Amino acid sequence: MGHRRAAARGQHRADGAAGVPVKRATVRPTLLLTGFDPFDGAKSNPSWDAASALDGRIVGGHRIVARQLPTEFDASLRALRAAIRETAPSLVVCLGLAGGRKELSLERVAINIDDARIPDNAGAQPVDAKIAARGPAAYFSTLPIKAMLAALRKHGIPAQVSQTAGTYVCNHVFYGLMHALRNKRDVRGGFIHVPNAGRGGMPLEDIAEGLRIALRVAATTNEDARIAAGAED
């Protein structure tokens, strides 16, 4: 009897003072969100500014963990793979800057080619180089990009489905992400380009809010919407 009372007292101490149960933290799945550091002489990069603004937020039942990637062909994928190992995410969304666009661009496809118009931050400028020597020509996003598009437009956020992520470090990371996830059937991933923040683009708060909406849909939608979002050119 005395042992049982002692055990009970020990349980009370483990659970909380005076027998009050401790409220245990909810374990949530992780949404890894990446952005790039500044490049080409810029002082900031809206992709990282937006990602860091969402760090720690709970969206669609997932906890967002933001990580910055270097704008370098080789180092970006090393950093991305390390972040995936560290965070064990169920969803990965990489962000990049498309300064000539004025809306959020939900990227559909990544292609297996690097063809850099300008050097990266390490001075590398690959031309007509494969990202994965034995990889397929392309990978498609596994995000519900049409459903994300519909939600963004419903909330008045300018958005499009994009058919090209370019051939610079953004496409390199997008392709590298999908190549890394190719055997992880329970982890979905994709890429979103953001416009410049401010004049000629979108206010940073609108970019962050649009991303929050898109990420919520990505985290809670299993089957994509079937709506037209193609392009003629």
Secondary structure, DSSP 8 states (H G I E B T S, - for coil): -HHHHHHHHHHHHHH-GGG----------EEEEEEE---TT-S--HHHHHHHHHTT-EETTEEEEEEEE-S-HHHHHHHHHHHHHHH--SEEEEEEE-TT-SSEEEE-EEES-B--SS--TTS----SB-SSTTS-SEEE--S-HHHHHHHHHHTT--EEEES---SSHHHHHHHHHHHHTTT-TT-EEEEEEE--BSTTSB-HHHHHHHHHHHHHHHHH-SS----------
